[in-house]
Amino acid sequence: MNLSTSLNAAERDIFRAQGLLGLKRYEDIIGWLSGIKGLDAPELQRILAIAWQQTGRQAQAFAIYQQLVNRFPDNSGLWLALGISADALGNTAAAHEGFFRAQQLGGHSKAVSEYIARKLNT
C-alpha cells in the first residue's frame, strides 16, 4: 500500500508538516503554512505556531495560540505554549493565565509541572 495514496490531502499536509517539524526545518514550515490563506486545520496551526516559537517570533506564535485555546479551551498543552510565548513577549497577565490554565488542566510530566509551578510563583 502506498502511504501517499491512502491519505487524503489534509492528512498528507499534516504528515508533511510533522516530518518537517521533526527535522527542525522551521523556516520551511513557516514559508509553506503561512502562505496558505484560511489555514483552518488545528494541527497545522499548532505546528506553524511551534515553528514561529522556535525561530524566536513569539508574537506570531502567541496570536495562533490565542485562536487555538479559544477553539480548544481544555487543551493543556496549548495553554502551556500560550504561556511560554506570552512570557517571552513580557505579557505577564497572559503568561500567568496560560500557565494557570495549563496547571489546572494537568496531564504534564513532573518536570513540566514543576516548570509551570515556578512560572506561577515568579
C-alpha positions as CSV (number, residue, x, y, z in Angstrom):
1,M,0.0,0.0,0.0
2,N,1.3,3.4,-0.9
3,L,1.1,5.8,2.1
4,S,0.7,8.9,-0.1
5,T,-2.4,7.4,-1.8
6,S,-4.0,6.2,1.4
7,L,-4.1,9.6,2.9
8,N,-6.4,12.5,2.0
9,A,-4.9,15.9,1.2
10,A,-5.3,17.2,4.8
11,E,-3.7,14.1,6.3
12,R,-0.8,14.4,3.8
13,D,-0.3,18.0,4.8
14,I,-0.2,17.1,8.5
15,F,2.2,14.2,7.8
16,R,4.5,16.5,5.8
17,A,4.4,19.3,8.5
18,Q,5.1,16.8,11.3
19,G,8.1,15.5,9.3
20,L,9.4,19.0,8.7
21,L,8.9,19.7,12.4
22,G,10.9,16.6,13.3
23,L,13.7,17.7,11.1
24,K,13.6,21.2,12.7
25,R,13.0,22.8,9.3
26,Y,11.1,25.7,10.9
27,E,11.6,28.2,8.1
28,D,10.3,25.7,5.6
29,I,7.2,25.2,7.7
30,I,6.7,29.0,8.0
31,G,7.2,29.6,4.3
32,W,4.7,26.8,3.4
33,L,2.0,27.1,6.0
34,S,2.0,30.9,6.4
35,G,1.3,31.1,2.7
36,I,-2.0,29.1,3.0
37,K,-4.9,31.5,3.1
38,G,-7.5,30.4,5.6
39,L,-5.4,27.8,7.3
40,D,-8.0,26.1,9.3
41,A,-6.6,22.7,10.4
42,P,-5.8,23.0,14.1
43,E,-2.8,20.6,13.9
44,L,-1.2,22.6,11.1
45,Q,-1.9,25.8,13.0
46,R,-0.2,24.3,16.1
47,I,2.8,23.2,14.0
48,L,3.1,26.7,12.5
49,A,3.0,28.2,16.0
50,I,5.8,25.9,17.1
51,A,7.9,27.0,14.1
52,W,7.3,30.6,14.9
53,Q,8.3,30.0,18.5
54,Q,11.4,28.1,17.6
55,T,12.6,30.9,15.4
56,G,12.0,33.5,18.1
57,R,8.9,35.1,16.6
58,Q,6.8,34.8,19.7
59,A,4.1,37.4,18.6
60,Q,3.1,35.3,15.6
61,A,3.0,32.1,17.8
62,F,1.1,33.9,20.5
63,A,-1.6,35.0,18.0
64,I,-2.1,31.4,16.8
65,Y,-2.2,30.0,20.3
66,Q,-4.8,32.6,21.3
67,Q,-7.0,31.3,18.5
68,L,-6.4,27.7,19.3
69,V,-7.1,28.0,23.1
70,N,-10.4,29.7,22.2
71,R,-11.3,26.7,20.0
72,F,-9.9,24.1,22.4
73,P,-10.1,25.5,25.9
74,D,-9.4,22.1,27.5
75,N,-6.1,21.5,25.8
76,S,-3.5,21.9,28.5
77,G,-0.6,21.8,26.0
78,L,-2.0,24.8,24.1
79,W,-2.3,26.8,27.3
80,L,1.2,26.0,28.2
81,A,2.5,27.0,24.8
82,L,0.5,30.3,25.0
83,G,2.0,31.0,28.4
84,I,5.5,30.4,27.1
85,S,5.0,32.8,24.2
86,A,3.3,35.4,26.3
87,D,6.1,35.2,28.9
88,A,8.7,35.7,26.1
89,L,6.8,38.8,25.0
90,G,6.7,40.2,28.5
91,N,2.9,39.8,28.6
92,T,2.7,38.8,32.3
93,A,-1.1,38.7,32.5
94,A,-1.5,36.4,29.5
95,A,1.5,34.3,30.6
96,H,0.0,33.8,34.1
97,E,-3.3,32.8,32.6
98,G,-1.7,30.3,30.2
99,F,0.4,28.7,33.0
100,F,-2.5,28.7,35.4
101,R,-4.9,27.1,32.9
102,A,-2.2,24.5,32.0
103,Q,-1.7,23.7,35.6
104,Q,-5.4,23.4,36.3
105,L,-5.9,21.1,33.3
106,G,-2.9,19.0,34.2
107,G,-1.6,16.0,32.3
108,H,2.1,17.1,32.2
109,S,5.2,15.3,33.2
110,K,6.7,16.1,36.6
111,A,9.4,18.3,35.0
112,V,6.8,20.4,33.1
113,S,4.6,20.6,36.2
114,E,7.5,21.9,38.2
115,Y,8.3,24.4,35.4
116,I,4.7,25.7,35.4
117,A,4.7,26.0,39.2
118,R,8.0,28.0,39.1
119,K,6.5,30.3,36.5
120,L,3.4,30.9,38.6
121,N,5.5,31.7,41.6
122,T,7.5,34.4,39.9
